[in-house]
Amino acid sequence: MASLQDITDESAFRSTVSSLPASTLAIIYFYAPWAAPCKQVSLVLSALASTYAADAPVCFLSLDADELCDVAEEYDVISVPFIVLQKDGKTLETVSGADASNVRAAVEKYVGAGSDDGAKSSLPPAQSVTKPPHEHIQETADGNTNSTKDLSSYAPSASDPNTAPEYSSSTKGGHEAGASDAAPEDKEELFKRLGELVKAAPVMLFLKGTPNAPQCGFSKKTVGLLREHRIRYGFFNILADDGVRQGMKEFAEWPTFPQLWVDGDLVGGLDIVKEEFENDEDFLEQYRVKPAKSGQDVAAPSA
């Protein structure tokens, strides 16, 4: 019987897809280990794959969207679970969300129903999923913001450091990271630092990498949106500070990056930021670089 194959690196994905016959349907499933709805879809696809013979013209592939971010970007993945149905290099259909009936219907539309009735009966029932509502977002921790560096006067440029240096744990207490006498932060200290950091600029972006060199497709797309809409913002490279990277997940009650914060409140990730710009033409209007006056050139924020 067929099975759901977990692809762990980009080269393996490329070689697997390129080796498929033109008549074979590739079901490319993007997931994230932290996302509960993905567990449901993984069960659905594993059970669905088992209904097809090993030599059936169908191939089930699963990819961690965070780890294979370049591939995810190539397929315009902005949320998970996300499924692409592809044949001969061409995308036939995409399915977003965890509704088992939609997933099964899309697969069977192009390859027909499987032959193993016993496996079919094990398919889990349909499940709907909605993104977390804004009112469930945890308020930021109180902290003294008098010493907060004002980053609102600039947009990231090529000369900007990898992190907002005032808040990096690598320089905490005047010691370099790894120094033997550098004491680790406790949760209270970390949350105080995060509470200040999310207010370091009116608009703060926490991303993997820097605006000039984002390290995942989701971060790159978010930077592109902010640049397209001429938003002035500060940023923090969470890859340069693991304390921030891990702590923000609990502090924000939001397990992924990038994260966009406005006036100390979490807006969300790429999918929510994209929806806000699409649905509200005034979104972040007060933080946009104003158009040039009477022939004067004003540079857009560089990222």
Salt bridges, closest charged atoms under 4 A:
GLU10 OE2 - ARG14 NH2 2.95
GLU73 OE2 - LYS220 NZ 3.72
GLU74 OE1 - ARG14 NH2 2.72
ASP76 OD1 - LYS221 NZ 3.56
GLU93 OE1 - LYS109 NZ 3.37
GLU108 OE2 - ARG104 NE 3.16
ASP117 OD1 - LYS120 NZ 3.79
ASP181 OD1 - HIS175 ND1 3.58
GLU185 OE1 - ARG193 NH2 2.81
ASP241 OD2 - ARG193 NH1 3.22
GLU250 OE2 - LYS187 NZ 2.42
GLU275 OE1 - LYS131 NZ 2.28
GLU276 OE2 - HIS134 NE2 3.83
GLU278 OE2 - LYS274 NZ 2.66
GLU285 OE1 - ARG288 NH1 3.29
GLU285 OE2 - LYS290 NZ 3.99
